[in-house]
Amino acid sequence: MNHAFPIRAYFEDTDAGGIVYHATYLRWAERARTEALRAIDLPHSMMMERHHSLLVVRRIEVEYWRPARLDDLVTVMTRPLRLRAAMISLEQRVMLGDALLATLMVDLACLDTESMRPVRIPEPWRQALTPSPGS
């Protein structure tokens, strides 16, 4: 699963100088992950309803390269890096055309919705989130 999610930088995303706030990148990344699952017909809600489990952020690291600005149309690129029993590691890149604005390294843990304890990522999410060879 490699996914591209376009998003516009709105006034609410920026400071008084029109520069996108650092925390906005986290919201954009969350939306992109949600839409990536929706695009492959495996939304979060289905995992919760059918398997009583959900993916939550365990760890996230952000490296900012260049600022996004008001009205920029950026693209959040999402790709799986590593799949383990109860965890998936993703790379998300925020791009403005060919320019890299930020890189996010995200670890998601799969938790049981009742006990909030780690559980194995259910099929068909496992298959869909398995990194492509050479990626």
C-alpha positions in Angstrom: 0.0 0.0 0.0 1.5 3.3 -1.2 -0.9 6.2 -1.0 -0.9 9.8 -2.0 -3.2 12.3 -0.2 -3.5 15.9 -1.4 -4.4 18.5 1.2 -4.5 22.3 1.1 -2.9 24.5 3.8 -5.8 26.6 5.1 -5.6 29.8 7.2 -6.4 27.7 10.4 -3.3 25.6 9.7 -0.9 28.6 9.8 0.6 31.3 12.1 0.2 35.0 11.5 3.0 34.9 8.9 1.2 32.3 6.8 3.6 29.5 7.8 2.0 26.1 8.6 2.3 25.2 12.3 4.5 22.2 13.1 1.5 20.3 14.7 -0.5 20.6 11.5 1.8 18.1 9.9 0.7 15.5 12.5 -3.0 16.2 11.7 -2.3 15.9 8.0 -0.4 12.6 8.5 -3.4 11.2 10.5 -5.8 12.1 7.8 -3.5 10.6 5.2 -3.3 7.3 7.1 -7.1 7.2 7.5 -7.7 7.9 3.8 -5.0 5.3 2.8 -7.0 2.6 4.6 -10.3 3.9 3.2 -8.8 3.8 -0.3 -8.2 0.1 0.0 -11.6 -0.5 1.4 -10.3 -1.3 4.9 -11.3 1.6 7.1 -10.6 1.9 10.8 -14.3 1.5 11.5 -14.4 -2.0 9.9 -11.4 -3.1 12.0 -13.1 -1.9 15.1 -16.5 -3.5 14.3 -15.3 -6.8 12.9 -12.2 -7.4 14.9 -12.6 -5.2 18.0 -9.2 -3.8 17.4 -7.7 -0.5 16.3 -4.4 1.1 15.2 -3.0 3.8 17.5 0.1 5.9 17.3 2.8 4.4 19.6 5.7 6.6 18.4 6.1 9.3 15.9 9.2 11.2 14.8 9.0 14.3 12.6 11.9 15.9 10.7 11.0 19.3 9.1 12.9 20.3 6.0 11.0 23.3 4.5 7.9 25.2 5.6 4.5 24.8 3.9 2.7 28.1 3.5 -0.9 29.3 3.3 -2.7 28.0 0.3 0.0 25.4 -0.6 -1.4 22.2 -2.0 0.8 19.5 -0.5 0.7 15.8 -0.8 1.2 13.3 2.0 2.8 10.2 0.7 2.3 7.1 3.0 4.1 3.8 2.7 4.6 0.8 5.0 8.2 0.0 6.0 7.9 -2.9 8.4 5.1 -5.1 9.6 5.3 -7.1 12.9 2.6 -9.1 14.7 1.0 -6.1 16.5 2.8 -3.2 15.0 3.2 -1.4 11.6 6.0 1.1 10.9 5.2 3.7 8.2 7.0 6.5 6.4 5.0 9.6 5.6 6.5 12.3 3.4 4.9 15.8 3.0 5.7 17.0 -0.4 5.1 20.3 -2.3 5.6 19.2 -5.9 9.1 17.6 -5.9 10.2 19.5 -2.7 10.3 17.5 0.5 8.8 19.5 3.4 8.7 16.9 6.2 9.3 13.3 6.9 7.4 11.4 9.6 8.3 8.0 10.9 5.3 6.4 12.5 4.8 3.3 14.6 1.2 2.1 14.9 0.2 -0.5 17.5 -2.8 -2.7 17.1 -4.9 -2.8 20.3 -7.9 -4.7 21.5 -10.7 -2.0 21.8 -11.8 -3.4 25.2 -8.6 -4.3 27.0 -6.4 -1.8 25.1 -3.7 -4.5 25.1 -1.7 -5.3 21.9 -3.2 -7.8 19.5 -2.1 -9.2 16.2 -3.0 -7.0 13.2 -6.0 -8.8 11.6 -6.3 -10.0 8.0 -6.9 -8.5 5.5 -5.0 -5.5 6.9 -1.9 -7.6 7.4 -1.8 -8.4 3.7 -2.6 -4.9 2.6 0.0 -3.3 4.9 2.8 -5.7 4.1 5.6 -3.6 2.6 6.4 -4.2 -1.1 9.8 -5.9 -1.7 12.5 -3.3 -2.1 10.6 -0.5 -0.6 
